[in-house]
Amino acid sequence: MQTVTLELPDTVDLREVRLMIFASLFGKGAISSGKAAALLGMERIDFLTAVGEYGISIFSDEDDLKRALDIRL
């Protein structure tokens, strides 16, 4: 695993920065939602809800979305 060090103003919410980074990695398929949630110390469902606030879909493609909708019907 790699480590990144950032110098940010004190006014920046570090939890929000970490969430934005992991949401971006999740959106690109570089990390799973479960792994991201674990690294953030949050429940997977909470992570999935949060990424939606950044406009990142939790579905990998249209077929994935259709399968999810079929399961709920």
C-alpha positions as CSV (number, residue, x, y, z in Angstrom):
1,M,0.0,0.0,0.0
2,Q,1.2,3.5,-0.8
3,T,1.2,6.5,1.5
4,V,0.3,10.1,0.5
5,T,1.1,13.1,2.6
6,L,-0.8,16.4,2.0
7,E,-0.3,19.8,3.6
8,L,-3.8,21.4,3.9
9,P,-5.1,24.5,5.7
10,D,-6.6,23.9,9.1
11,T,-10.0,24.9,7.8
12,V,-10.1,21.8,5.5
13,D,-12.1,18.8,6.9
14,L,-9.7,15.9,6.6
15,R,-12.5,13.3,6.8
16,E,-14.1,15.0,3.8
17,V,-10.8,15.0,1.9
18,R,-10.3,11.3,2.6
19,L,-13.9,10.6,1.5
20,M,-13.4,12.5,-1.8
21,I,-10.2,10.6,-2.5
22,F,-11.7,7.1,-1.9
23,A,-14.9,8.1,-3.7
24,S,-12.9,9.0,-6.8
25,L,-10.9,5.8,-6.6
26,F,-14.1,3.8,-6.2
27,G,-15.6,5.6,-9.2
28,K,-12.6,4.6,-11.3
29,G,-12.8,1.0,-10.2
30,A,-9.4,1.2,-8.4
31,I,-10.9,0.2,-5.1
32,S,-14.0,-1.7,-3.9
33,S,-16.7,0.0,-1.9
34,G,-16.0,-2.4,1.0
35,K,-12.3,-1.6,1.1
36,A,-12.9,2.1,0.8
37,A,-15.4,2.0,3.7
38,A,-13.1,-0.1,5.8
39,L,-10.2,2.4,5.3
40,L,-12.5,5.3,6.1
41,G,-13.8,3.5,9.2
42,M,-17.4,3.6,8.1
43,E,-20.1,1.1,7.1
44,R,-20.3,0.2,3.4
45,I,-23.8,1.4,3.0
46,D,-22.8,4.8,4.5
47,F,-19.9,5.0,2.0
48,L,-22.2,4.1,-0.9
49,T,-24.7,6.8,0.2
50,A,-21.9,9.3,0.4
51,V,-20.4,8.7,-3.0
52,G,-23.8,9.4,-4.5
53,E,-23.5,12.9,-3.1
54,Y,-20.4,13.3,-5.4
55,G,-22.3,12.1,-8.4
56,I,-20.6,8.8,-8.5
57,S,-22.7,5.8,-9.5
58,I,-22.6,2.7,-7.4
59,F,-23.3,0.7,-10.5
60,S,-20.5,-0.3,-12.8
61,D,-22.6,-0.1,-16.0
62,E,-26.2,-0.2,-17.3
63,D,-26.4,-4.0,-17.0
64,D,-25.4,-3.8,-13.3
65,L,-28.1,-1.3,-12.7
66,K,-30.7,-3.5,-14.5
67,R,-29.7,-6.5,-12.3
68,A,-30.1,-4.4,-9.2
69,L,-33.5,-3.2,-10.3
70,D,-34.6,-6.8,-11.1
71,I,-33.6,-8.0,-7.6
72,R,-35.7,-5.3,-6.0
73,L,-38.8,-6.1,-8.0
